[in-house]
Structure formats: structure tokens, C-alpha cells
Amino acid sequence: MCALPQQPNQTAKPPRPVLDRIFAFPPNRDTLGGTSYLIVGNEGNILIDSPANDPINQDFLRSHGGVRWLFLTHRGAIGKTAQIQQTFGCEVLIQEQEAYLLPGLTLTTFTQEFRLNSTAEVIWTSGHSPGSSCLYYSDLGGVLFSGRHLVPDPTGEPVAFRTAKTFHWSRQIKSWQLLRERFTAETLQYICPGANTGFLRGKYVIDNAYQRLVNTCVTMSAAPVSSN
């Protein structure tokens, strides 16, 4: 099954709240319709993937206290990272295998995991791309920002899609299974995907996330998986 392409909005719109102190930006044409998120926190704001670098988004970010960290979930989410770092002086965090794609920038890299503050950490989930990673936010019952590692299917269920650009499908499935083992129903309430958010019909979040993750993992593990 292939993900349907998501078209970015042609008319600029401001970010919208999706959970307490979490905002979603409109799909960004620079990242092939990717959805970025902002976590507003006492220990500094975290921007997840690059939104469009337009005046509406810049003003929104300034009005909410700027950006402490810009975390990139995968190489396809880079967009206008250089300009965002220049504007806000933020630290850019990316998995070490994809850092070469940002020459000349000041970067923070990690191998397996990295803790940004007391409520946020990133987890390497290779497969969609070599450095594909997720950010876990422990407040609100647990929120996983999954980039393109996990995205909603047309029914709103979190799934992995194998596409022509998938780096390594078997690794992606293994990364998915590791998330299932890492979390519980008490520690993972929501998933905020970085693509296909149109399938969520304006919600931008998948609730009851852990149970849905387990249900889909069972389905995926029952299917034959060929490596690439």
C-alpha cells in the first residue's frame, strides 16, 4: 500500500493548536507536504521538522518565545533549516548519519538516543531513511512525533509505508517493533505524524496510540517482509 501524496496549502495559514502547548504547522511544500510541530515548554521550545520559512510562521514562533531546538526527524524534513537557525539562533539536532546534508551549520548529532530536556528525548528509528528518528514527549500521557516513520493510513491508523525511496524496509519494521516494546498504554497516548495528516481530518494527532501501534504491529509482523 502506498501513501497518497499530500499537497501543501496554497494559501498561507497560521499554525493551529492540537494538544496543550503543542501546535501543528500547515503542510510545507519545501518538505513535500510534511507537517511540522512546535512544543512550547518551560525549558525552551522544540520545533520538530522545518515548517515553511514565511512571515506568518516566523511571527508565530517569535510570539511564542522563539525556538530552542530544531529537531529533524529525517533527511526529507530539512527544508529551510539553515534560514531558521540563522533567524532564531536555535540548535539543530539530527541523527549523525544525515548530518552531512547540512554542511556549514552548527549541529548537535546523536547515535541512538538524545535527551533534550526533562520531558523530551529523541530515538533513532532507522528505516524510512538512514537517520530516521522520532521525538518522545513524556507529558500529556506521552506523545510520539513520528516524522515519516509512522504515518496515518486512510482510516487514520498508524502504519509504515514502503515506497521507492524507503532506505531499508526490514529495519523500519524492526524500529517499529522496538517502539512497541519501549512504550505502554500508560506512556504513549498520542502520535503526531509528519505526513499524511489530511487522513486525520483536521486533528493532526492519533489518539489511543499505543493500542493502535500494537494492533498494527501484529498485522505487519504477520506479513512477509523482504529486505532491500
KALINWO-V804801 format. One record per residue. RES is the residue in one letter. PHI is phi as a letter, one per 40 degrees, with the letter a starting at -180 (NA if undefined). OMEGA is omega in whole degrees, 0 to 359 (NA if undefined). D_FIRST is the distance of its C-alpha to the first C-alpha in whole Angstrom. Layout:
# KALINWO-V804801
RES:PHI:OMEGA:D_FIRST, RES:PHI:OMEGA:D_FIRST
This chain:
# KALINWO-V804801
M:NA:184:0, C:b:177:4, A:c:176:7, L:c:179:9, P:c:180:13, Q:b:183:15, Q:c:177:19, P:c:178:22, N:c:179:25, Q:c:179:27, T:b:183:30, A:c:178:31, K:b:179:31, P:c:174:32, P:d:181:30, R:b:178:30, P:c:178:30, V:b:173:28, L:a:180:30, D:d:178:33, R:g:175:34, I:b:184:30, F:b:177:29, A:b:177:26, F:c:175:26, P:d:177:25, P:d:188:22, N:b:181:23, R:c:179:23, D:c:180:25, T:b:177:21, L:f:177:19, G:g:180:19, G:c:177:19, T:b:177:21, S:b:180:24, Y:b:173:26, L:b:170:30, I:b:178:32, V:c:186:35, G:b:180:37, N:c:180:41, E:c:180:40, G:h:183:39, N:c:179:36, I:b:175:32, L:c:183:30, I:b:184:26, D:g:188:25, S:c:170:27, P:c:174:27, A:d:182:29, N:c:182:32, D:b:184:34, P:d:180:37, I:c:180:35, N:c:178:33, Q:c:180:36, D:c:178:39, F:c:181:36, L:c:178:36, R:c:183:40, S:c:179:41, H:b:173:39, G:h:177:41, G:g:184:39, V:b:175:36, R:c:180:37, W:b:165:34, L:b:180:31, F:b:180:28, L:b:184:26, T:c:179:22, H:a:187:21, R:c:179:22, G:c:183:20, A:b:185:22, I:c:178:26, G:f:182:27, K:c:182:30, T:d:183:31, A:d:181:34, Q:c:179:36, I:c:178:35, Q:c:179:36, Q:c:182:39, T:c:189:40, F:b:180:39, G:g:184:40, C:c:172:38, E:c:180:36, V:b:182:33, L:b:181:31, I:a:178:29, Q:c:193:28, E:d:183:30, Q:c:182:28, E:b:181:27, A:c:181:30, Y:c:180:31, L:c:181:29, L:b:182:32, P:c:177:35, G:g:179:38, L:c:173:37, T:c:188:38, L:b:164:36, T:b:181:35, T:b:179:33, F:a:180:32, T:b:182:31, Q:b:183:29, E:a:177:30, F:a:179:32, R:c:179:34, L:c:179:35, N:a:186:37, S:c:183:38, T:b:186:35, A:b:175:32, E:a:179:31, V:b:186:28, I:b:178:26, W:c:179:24, T:b:185:21, S:d:176:20, G:i:177:17, H:d:171:15, S:a:181:18, P:d:183:21, G:b:181:23, S:d:185:20, S:a:178:22, C:b:173:22, L:b:178:25, Y:b:179:27, Y:b:192:29, S:c:177:31, D:c:175:33, L:g:182:32, G:g:178:31, G:h:180:28, V:b:177:26, L:b:174:23, F:c:197:22, S:b:182:19, G:f:176:18, R:b:175:15, H:c:175:15, L:b:179:14, V:b:180:12, P:c:171:12, D:c:183:9, P:d:177:11, T:c:179:13, G:g:179:14, E:c:180:13, P:c:183:13, V:a:170:10, A:b:178:9, F:b:173:7, R:c:181:8, T:b:179:9, A:c:182:12, K:c:178:14, T:c:182:13, F:c:183:17, H:a:186:16, W:c:181:13, S:c:178:16, R:c:179:18, Q:c:177:15, I:c:178:15, K:c:178:19, S:c:177:19, W:c:180:17, Q:c:177:19, L:c:177:22, L:c:178:22, R:c:181:22, E:c:185:25, R:c:187:27, F:b:176:26, T:b:177:27, A:c:180:27, E:c:185:30, T:b:179:29, L:b:181:26, Q:c:186:26, Y:b:167:23, I:b:174:21, C:b:184:21, P:c:181:18, G:c:179:18, A:a:179:15, N:f:183:13, T:c:175:17, G:c:178:17, F:c:180:15, L:c:173:18, R:f:174:20, G:g:183:23, K:c:181:23, Y:g:179:21, V:b:172:21, I:b:181:20, D:c:185:22, N:f:195:23, A:c:185:21, Y:c:181:22, Q:c:178:22, R:c:177:18, L:c:179:17, V:c:182:19, N:c:181:17, T:c:178:14, C:c:178:15, V:c:179:17, T:c:182:13, M:c:183:12, S:c:179:15, A:c:182:16, A:c:177:13, P:c:182:14, V:b:177:13, S:b:181:15, S:c:176:16, N:b:NA:17
